[in-house]
């Protein structure tokens, strides 16, 4: 991972506050961790980010504006894939995959991007990935001890490639991490998007046990839904319950919001589910 300006920001703010690496290390875990964060060798988890901001009098917004340049890039990349997903031609996705694969030095970020492109192609038909691709992803996720933002993005984008029951342990881990973190305002939107994708996948795969588990988790977590997640949950739950009235309500909302792309997604999901 390359150094980023935020590592300098943390170091400079720490010096201004007259806080040594050792002192900050006692708060977030260890002096070695502080050194590795400042040198760009590791990405801290959300709980550590919260502690750093609290100690150095940084707002979370300031931190993510500079530090999560990587995260922002990944978000833009994900949004670009989402636009390509809505098209009927996979040529652009396949070309994008080939371009990245041809890169002289494939970094972890490049590998993530290639997997996300593959997942988008799979998502267009809701088919599962090959056993080798599934095993590659599962092996990667099995090794994660603390879920970073880019790991969650990768899982969110690729979970449709695998049977939903195999994803359940990872979702459980992330939810536990969410419950423990103090920075719930930032995390909740990420978690909601992840759960929406997982709910969609379980419904399309007709894994009722998983779908019921997700719905129970939603009740237990009591996450404040944003407007985007509300319409998705309205549509997906109505589809699962075969509630035509609520399905029509979801479509009505898309008309009200003038969101034809959302209606197109609903149509695709419904056509696959009703086969």
C-alpha positions as CSV (number, residue, x, y, z in Angstrom):
1,X,0.0,0.0,0.0
2,X,1.4,3.4,-0.9
3,X,1.8,6.2,1.6
4,X,-1.0,8.8,1.7
5,X,-1.1,12.4,3.0
6,X,-3.3,11.3,5.9
7,X,-0.4,9.5,7.5
8,X,1.4,12.8,7.6
9,X,-1.7,14.4,8.9
10,X,-1.8,12.0,11.8
11,X,1.9,12.4,12.5
12,X,1.7,16.2,12.4
13,X,-1.5,16.4,14.5
14,X,0.1,14.0,17.0
15,X,3.2,16.3,17.3
16,X,1.1,19.4,17.6
17,X,-0.8,17.7,20.5
18,X,2.6,16.7,22.0
19,X,1.5,13.0,22.0
20,X,4.2,10.5,21.4
21,X,3.8,7.3,19.4
22,X,4.0,5.4,22.6
23,X,1.2,7.4,24.2
24,X,-1.1,7.0,21.2
25,X,-0.1,3.3,21.0
26,X,-1.4,2.8,24.5
27,X,-4.8,4.1,23.3
28,X,-5.1,2.2,20.0
29,X,-3.1,-1.0,20.7
30,X,0.6,-0.5,20.4
31,X,3.4,1.9,19.4
32,X,4.2,-0.5,16.5
33,X,0.6,-0.1,15.2
34,X,0.9,3.7,15.3
35,X,4.2,3.5,13.4
36,X,2.8,1.1,10.8
37,X,-0.3,3.3,10.3
38,X,1.8,6.5,9.9
39,X,4.1,4.8,7.4
40,X,1.1,3.5,5.4
41,X,1.8,-0.2,6.1
42,X,-1.6,-1.0,7.4
43,X,-5.1,0.4,7.3
44,X,-6.7,0.8,10.7
45,X,-10.2,-0.6,11.4
46,X,-13.2,1.7,12.2
47,X,-12.8,1.4,15.9
48,X,-9.1,2.5,15.7
49,X,-10.0,5.4,13.4
50,X,-12.5,6.6,16.0
51,X,-9.9,6.4,18.8
52,X,-7.3,8.3,16.6
53,X,-9.8,11.0,15.8
54,X,-10.9,11.4,19.4
55,X,-7.3,11.5,20.7
56,X,-6.0,13.9,18.1
57,X,-9.1,16.1,17.9
58,X,-9.9,15.2,14.3
59,X,-13.4,14.9,13.0
60,X,-14.3,11.6,11.3
61,X,-15.1,13.7,8.2
62,X,-11.6,15.2,8.2
63,X,-10.0,11.8,8.6
64,X,-12.0,10.1,5.8
65,X,-11.6,13.1,3.5
66,X,-7.8,12.6,3.5
67,X,-7.2,9.1,4.7
68,X,-9.8,7.2,2.8
69,X,-8.7,8.4,-0.6
70,X,-8.4,4.7,-1.2
71,X,-11.9,4.1,0.1
72,X,-13.3,6.9,-2.0
73,X,-11.6,5.5,-5.1
74,X,-13.1,2.2,-4.4
75,X,-16.6,3.8,-3.9
76,X,-16.2,5.5,-7.3
77,X,-15.1,2.3,-8.9
78,X,-18.1,0.5,-7.4
79,X,-20.5,3.1,-8.6
80,X,-19.0,2.8,-12.1
81,X,-19.6,-0.9,-12.0
82,X,-23.1,-0.3,-10.9
83,X,-23.7,1.8,-14.0
84,X,-22.2,-0.9,-16.3
85,X,-24.4,-3.5,-14.5
86,X,-27.5,-1.7,-15.7
87,X,-26.4,-2.0,-19.4
88,X,-27.1,-5.1,-21.4
89,X,-23.7,-5.3,-22.9
90,X,-20.9,-7.0,-20.9
91,X,-18.2,-5.9,-23.4
92,X,-17.2,-2.8,-21.3
93,X,-16.9,-4.9,-18.2
94,X,-14.8,-7.5,-19.9
95,X,-12.5,-4.9,-21.4
96,X,-12.1,-3.2,-18.0
97,X,-11.1,-6.6,-16.6
98,X,-8.5,-7.2,-19.3
99,X,-7.0,-3.7,-18.9
100,X,-6.5,-4.2,-15.2
101,X,-5.1,-7.7,-15.7
102,X,-2.6,-6.3,-18.1
103,X,-1.2,-4.0,-15.4
104,X,2.5,-4.5,-14.9
105,X,2.2,-4.8,-11.1
106,X,-1.0,-6.2,-9.7
107,X,-1.6,-4.8,-6.2
108,X,-4.2,-6.0,-3.7
109,X,-6.4,-3.2,-4.9
110,X,-6.2,-4.4,-8.5
111,X,-7.1,-7.9,-7.5
112,X,-10.1,-6.6,-5.6
113,X,-11.2,-4.6,-8.7
114,X,-10.9,-7.7,-10.9
115,X,-13.0,-9.7,-8.5
116,X,-15.6,-6.9,-8.4
117,X,-15.8,-6.8,-12.2
118,X,-16.2,-10.6,-12.3
119,X,-19.0,-10.3,-9.7
120,X,-20.8,-7.7,-11.7
121,X,-20.8,-9.9,-14.8
122,X,-22.1,-12.8,-12.7
123,X,-24.7,-10.5,-11.2
124,X,-26.2,-9.7,-14.5
125,X,-27.5,-13.3,-14.8
126,X,-27.5,-14.2,-11.0
127,X,-25.4,-17.2,-11.7
128,X,-23.0,-18.6,-9.2
129,X,-19.2,-18.5,-9.8
130,X,-17.2,-21.5,-10.7
131,X,-15.9,-23.6,-7.7
132,X,-12.4,-22.3,-8.2
133,X,-13.5,-18.6,-8.0
134,X,-15.7,-19.3,-5.1
135,X,-12.9,-21.1,-3.2
136,X,-10.5,-18.2,-3.9
137,X,-12.9,-15.7,-2.4
138,X,-13.8,-17.9,0.6
139,X,-10.2,-18.5,1.3
140,X,-9.6,-14.7,1.3
141,X,-12.5,-13.9,3.5
142,X,-11.7,-16.8,5.9
143,X,-8.4,-15.1,6.7
144,X,-9.9,-11.7,7.7
145,X,-9.7,-11.0,11.5
146,X,-10.9,-7.4,11.4
147,X,-13.0,-6.2,8.4
148,X,-11.7,-3.1,6.7
149,X,-13.8,-0.9,4.5
150,X,-12.4,-2.4,1.2
151,X,-13.0,-5.9,2.5
152,X,-16.6,-5.1,3.2
153,X,-16.9,-3.5,-0.3
154,X,-15.4,-6.6,-1.8
155,X,-17.8,-8.9,0.1
156,X,-20.8,-6.7,-0.8
157,X,-19.9,-6.8,-4.5
158,X,-19.0,-10.5,-4.7
159,X,-21.4,-12.2,-2.3
160,X,-23.9,-12.9,-5.2
161,X,-21.2,-15.2,-6.7
162,X,-21.5,-17.7,-3.9
163,X,-24.3,-19.6,-2.1
164,X,-25.8,-17.3,0.5
165,X,-25.4,-19.9,3.3
166,X,-21.6,-19.7,2.8
167,X,-21.7,-15.9,3.3
168,X,-23.5,-16.0,6.6
169,X,-20.4,-16.4,8.9
170,X,-18.8,-13.3,7.3
171,X,-22.0,-11.2,7.7
172,X,-22.2,-12.3,11.3
173,X,-18.6,-11.2,11.9
174,X,-19.2,-7.8,10.4
175,X,-22.4,-7.3,12.4
176,X,-20.5,-8.1,15.6
177,X,-17.9,-5.6,14.6
178,X,-20.6,-3.0,13.8
179,X,-22.2,-3.5,17.2
180,X,-18.9,-3.0,19.0
181,X,-17.8,0.1,17.1
182,X,-18.7,3.5,18.6
183,X,-18.8,5.2,15.1
184,X,-22.2,3.8,14.2
185,X,-23.3,6.9,12.2
186,X,-20.7,6.3,9.6
187,X,-20.8,2.5,9.6
188,X,-24.6,2.1,9.5
189,X,-24.9,3.1,5.8
190,X,-22.1,0.6,4.8
191,X,-23.9,-2.1,6.8
192,X,-27.3,-1.3,5.3
193,X,-26.0,-1.6,1.7
194,X,-24.3,-4.9,2.6
195,X,-27.5,-6.3,4.1
196,X,-29.6,-5.2,1.1
197,X,-27.2,-7.1,-1.3
198,X,-27.2,-10.1,1.0
199,X,-31.0,-10.1,1.3
200,X,-31.4,-9.8,-2.5
201,X,-29.0,-12.7,-3.0
202,X,-30.8,-15.0,-0.5
203,X,-34.2,-14.3,-2.0
204,X,-33.1,-14.8,-5.6
205,X,-31.3,-18.1,-4.5
206,X,-34.5,-19.0,-2.7
207,X,-32.7,-19.7,0.6
208,X,-35.6,-19.0,2.9
209,X,-33.7,-19.9,6.1
210,X,-31.1,-17.3,5.3
211,X,-33.7,-14.7,4.3
212,X,-35.5,-15.2,7.6
213,X,-32.2,-15.0,9.5
214,X,-31.4,-11.6,7.8
215,X,-34.9,-10.2,8.6
216,X,-34.5,-11.2,12.3
217,X,-31.0,-9.6,12.4
218,X,-32.5,-6.4,11.0
219,X,-35.0,-6.3,13.8
220,X,-32.3,-7.0,16.4
221,X,-29.8,-4.4,15.1
222,X,-32.4,-1.6,14.9
223,X,-30.3,0.3,12.3
224,X,-31.8,3.6,11.2
225,X,-32.6,3.1,7.6
226,X,-31.8,5.7,5.0
227,X,-34.2,6.5,2.1
228,X,-32.4,4.2,-0.4
229,X,-32.4,1.2,1.9
230,X,-36.1,1.7,2.8
231,X,-37.2,1.3,-0.8
232,X,-35.0,-1.7,-1.3
233,X,-36.3,-3.4,1.8
234,X,-39.9,-2.6,0.8
235,X,-39.4,-4.2,-2.6
236,X,-37.3,-7.2,-1.5
237,X,-39.4,-8.1,1.5
238,X,-42.6,-7.7,-0.5
239,X,-41.1,-10.0,-3.2
240,X,-40.2,-12.6,-0.7
241,X,-43.7,-12.5,0.9
242,X,-45.4,-12.4,-2.5
243,X,-47.1,-9.2,-1.5
244,X,-48.2,-7.7,-4.8
245,X,-49.6,-4.5,-3.2
246,X,-46.3,-3.6,-1.5
247,X,-44.3,-4.5,-4.7
248,X,-46.5,-2.0,-6.6
249,X,-45.9,0.5,-3.8
250,X,-42.1,0.1,-4.3
251,X,-42.6,0.7,-8.1
252,X,-44.7,3.8,-7.3
253,X,-41.9,5.2,-5.2
254,X,-39.4,4.7,-8.1
255,X,-41.8,6.8,-10.3
256,X,-42.1,9.4,-7.6
257,X,-38.3,9.6,-7.3
258,X,-37.9,9.6,-11.1
259,X,-35.5,6.6,-10.8
260,X,-35.9,4.5,-13.9
261,X,-32.6,2.7,-13.2
262,X,-34.0,1.5,-9.9
263,X,-37.1,0.2,-11.6
264,X,-34.9,-1.6,-14.1
265,X,-33.1,-3.3,-11.2
266,X,-36.4,-4.3,-9.7
267,X,-37.6,-5.8,-13.0
268,X,-34.4,-7.8,-13.4
269,X,-34.5,-9.2,-9.9
270,X,-38.2,-10.0,-10.2
271,X,-37.8,-11.8,-13.5
272,X,-35.0,-14.0,-12.2
273,X,-36.9,-14.7,-8.9
274,X,-40.1,-15.7,-10.7
275,X,-38.5,-18.2,-13.1
